[in-house]
């Protein structure tokens, strides 16, 4: 309902015509509160039914767009997903990060030189996928398809960045040697690294040398190497399950909107 409220306005209660033939009225919310524009019915009262129908119509369009997007993504995932065995049935081995990837540092963009923009700037936080700011700055550290490890701050936390981004010096960058730019493998290894974060603290930071020695548990193939095919398929299977759950939810919501029933949560 709040989505259709107009901007606050001043003055006495008065009528106006907006959105075709629908009549709207300024409604006073209280002596010390502003007035808002609301549609009215033939009796001069707020037209609650019109508001509900309008929001249902808007929401139905948005829900259908989301449903179509998820259906396309599910079809793409289904084409490449192969059956996978459970995690506890795989053989796991510790691998030093230096053996599976290349580690490098970032470059700080200090507060006084940061310009607001659209490029993600990765810091050592634990939220927002490690993105601290969106900047207009640029340097030769711009990169994509890498794992960022927090050297400071939320030490040991890792996030995967498939998009072009900049990274501060409080992070370390990991490019996988055999699966570079593979988003699904990157997400799997990212979780494996983050599970080691309890080993670090503010007084025990994760610098380049320590990061190179850091061992992470990964599933192993018959050759004794990280099983990247398994990692990719496992993440595919997780995403497939999630897409199916989301689609079921959106389909139920579509039915509720069409039937005019109250919209429920999951």
C-alpha positions in Angstrom: 0.0 0.0 0.0 2.8 2.4 0.9 4.2 2.0 -2.7 1.5 4.3 -4.1 1.5 7.0 -1.6 2.4 10.4 -3.0 5.1 12.8 -1.8 4.3 14.8 1.4 2.4 18.0 0.7 1.0 21.0 2.5 -2.3 22.8 2.4 -5.9 22.0 3.1 -7.7 18.9 2.0 -8.3 19.0 -1.7 -9.1 16.8 -4.7 -7.1 16.3 -7.9 -7.2 13.9 -10.8 -4.2 11.7 -11.5 -3.6 8.5 -13.4 -6.5 8.9 -15.9 -10.0 9.1 -14.3 -8.9 8.0 -10.8 -9.7 10.8 -8.3 -7.1 11.4 -5.5 -7.3 13.4 -2.3 -4.9 14.9 0.1 -5.4 13.2 3.5 -4.2 14.8 6.7 -2.4 12.2 8.8 -2.5 14.4 12.0 -1.9 17.9 13.2 1.9 17.6 13.2 2.2 15.2 10.3 2.3 15.9 6.5 -0.4 15.0 4.1 -0.3 12.4 1.4 -2.1 11.8 -1.9 -4.5 8.9 -1.8 -7.1 7.7 -4.4 -10.7 8.1 -3.3 -13.9 6.2 -4.1 -17.3 7.7 -5.0 -18.1 8.4 -1.3 -14.9 10.5 -1.0 -13.1 7.9 1.2 -9.7 6.4 0.5 -10.2 3.8 -2.2 -8.5 0.8 -0.4 -9.7 -1.7 -3.0 -8.1 0.3 -5.9 -4.8 0.5 -3.9 -4.8 -3.3 -3.3 -5.6 -4.1 -6.9 -2.9 -1.7 -8.2 -0.2 -3.2 -6.0 -1.3 -6.8 -6.9 -1.0 -5.9 -10.5 2.5 -4.4 -10.1 3.6 -7.3 -8.0 2.3 -9.9 -10.4 4.5 -8.4 -13.2 7.6 -8.4 -11.0 7.0 -11.9 -9.8 6.5 -13.2 -13.3 9.8 -11.6 -14.4 11.6 -13.3 -11.5 9.9 -16.6 -12.3 11.0 -16.4 -16.0 14.6 -15.5 -15.0 14.8 -18.4 -12.6 13.3 -20.8 -15.1 16.0 -19.9 -17.6 18.8 -20.2 -15.1 17.5 -23.6 -14.0 17.4 -24.8 -17.6 21.0 -23.7 -18.0 22.1 -25.4 -14.8 20.3 -28.7 -15.6 22.1 -28.9 -19.0 25.5 -29.0 -17.3 24.8 -30.7 -14.0 25.9 -34.3 -13.5 25.1 -36.6 -10.5 27.4 -36.0 -7.5 28.1 -38.2 -4.5 27.7 -36.7 -1.0 30.6 -34.7 0.4 31.3 -37.3 3.1 31.8 -40.0 0.5 34.6 -38.1 -1.3 38.3 -38.5 -0.4 39.6 -35.1 1.0 43.1 -33.9 1.2 44.8 -30.7 2.5 46.3 -28.5 -0.3 48.5 -25.4 0.4 47.0 -22.4 -1.4 50.4 -21.9 -3.2 50.0 -25.3 -4.9 46.5 -24.5 -6.4 46.8 -20.8 -7.2 48.7 -17.5 -7.4 48.5 -15.1 -4.5 49.0 -11.4 -4.9 48.2 -8.2 -2.9 45.9 -5.3 -3.7 46.4 -1.6 -3.6 44.8 0.9 -1.1 42.6 3.7 -2.3 42.6 6.0 0.7 39.5 7.8 1.9 40.7 11.2 0.8 41.2 10.0 -2.8 38.1 7.8 -3.1 35.5 9.0 -5.6 32.0 7.5 -5.6 31.3 5.4 -8.6 30.2 2.0 -9.8 33.4 -0.2 -9.5 33.4 -2.5 -6.4 36.3 -1.8 -4.1 37.0 -4.9 -2.0 38.0 -4.3 1.7 38.5 -6.7 4.6 34.9 -6.7 5.9 32.7 -9.7 6.6 29.5 -8.5 4.8 28.4 -7.5 1.3 30.6 -10.0 -0.3 33.6 -8.0 1.0 32.7 -4.9 -0.9 33.4 -1.8 1.1 32.7 0.9 -1.4 31.8 1.6 -5.1 34.3 3.9 -6.6 35.2 5.8 -9.7 38.9 5.3 -9.2 41.0 3.1 -11.4 44.4 1.4 -11.1 46.3 -1.6 -12.6 44.8 -3.9 -9.9 41.4 -4.1 -11.6 40.6 -7.7 -11.9 37.8 -10.3 -12.0 37.3 -14.1 -11.4 39.4 -14.2 -8.2 39.0 -15.1 -4.6 39.7 -12.3 -2.1 41.1 -13.4 1.3 41.0 -10.9 4.2 44.5 -10.2 5.6 43.1 -7.9 8.2 39.7 -7.0 9.7 37.6 -10.2 9.4 40.8 -12.2 9.0 40.6 -15.4 7.0 37.2 -14.7 5.5 37.1 -15.2 1.7 34.8 -14.0 -1.1 34.6 -14.8 -4.8 34.4 -11.9 -7.2 33.4 -12.8 -10.8 32.9 -9.1 -11.7 35.6 -6.5 -12.5 36.7 -4.9 -9.1 39.5 -3.3 -7.2 41.0 -4.6 -4.0 42.7 -2.9 -1.1 45.9 -4.0 0.5 44.1 -5.5 3.5 43.2 -8.4 1.2 45.1 -11.0 -0.7 44.0 -12.2 -4.2 43.9 -15.8 -5.2 43.7 -16.9 -8.9 43.2 -20.7 -9.2 45.7 -22.2 -11.6 43.6 -25.0 -13.1 40.1 -23.4 -12.7 40.6 -19.7 -13.1 37.4 -17.7 -13.8 35.3 -20.8 -13.1 32.7 -19.2 -10.8 31.4 -22.5 -9.4 34.8 -23.9 -8.5 35.7 -20.4 -7.1 32.6 -20.5 -4.8 33.5 -24.0 -3.5 37.1 -23.1 -2.7 36.0 -19.8 -1.2 33.9 -21.7 1.4 36.7 -24.1 2.1 39.1 -21.2 2.8 36.6 -19.4 5.0 36.3 -22.5 7.2 39.9 -21.8 8.2 39.1 -18.3 9.5 39.0 -19.5 13.1 42.8 -20.0 12.9 43.4 -16.2 12.5 42.8 -13.1 14.5 43.7 -9.4 14.6 47.1 -10.4 16.2 47.6 -13.2 13.7 47.0 -11.8 10.2 46.9 -13.6 6.9 49.7 -12.0 4.9 51.0 -13.3 1.6 53.5 -15.9 2.9 51.1 -17.2 5.5 48.3 -17.4 2.8 50.6 -19.4 0.5 51.2 -21.9 3.3 47.6 -22.1 4.4 46.2 -25.5 3.7 42.6 -26.0 2.8 40.7 -29.3 2.7 39.5 -30.1 -0.8 38.0 -33.2 -2.5 40.6 -35.2 -4.4 40.5 -37.1 -7.7 42.2 -40.4 -8.6 45.4 -38.6 -9.5 45.7 -37.0 -6.1 44.8 -33.5 -7.4 41.9 -31.2 -6.4 38.8 -32.6 -8.0 37.6 -29.4 -9.7 35.0 -31.3 -11.8 33.4 -32.6 -8.6 33.4 -29.1 -7.0 31.8 -27.5 -10.1 29.1 -30.2 -10.2 28.4 -30.0 -6.5 27.8 -26.3 -6.7 25.6 -26.8 -9.7 23.5 -29.3 -7.7 23.2 -26.8 -4.8 22.1 -24.0 -7.2 19.6 -26.3 -8.9 18.0 -27.2 -5.6 17.8 -23.5 -4.7 16.3 -22.5 -8.0 13.7 -25.2 -7.7 12.7 -24.0 -4.2 12.5 -20.4 -5.4 10.4 -21.3 -8.4 7.9 -23.2 -6.3 7.6 -20.2 -4.0 7.1 -17.8 -6.9 4.6 -20.1 -8.6 2.6 -20.3 -5.3 2.8 -16.5 -5.1 1.5 -16.1 -8.6 -1.5 -18.3 -7.8 -2.2 -16.2 -4.7 -2.1 -13.0 -6.7 -4.4 -14.3 -9.4 -6.9 -15.7 -6.9 -6.9 -12.4 -4.9 -5.9 -14.2 -1.7 -3.7 -12.7 1.0 0.0 -12.9 0.1 1.8 -15.2 2.5 5.5 -15.7 3.2 7.4 -18.9 2.5 
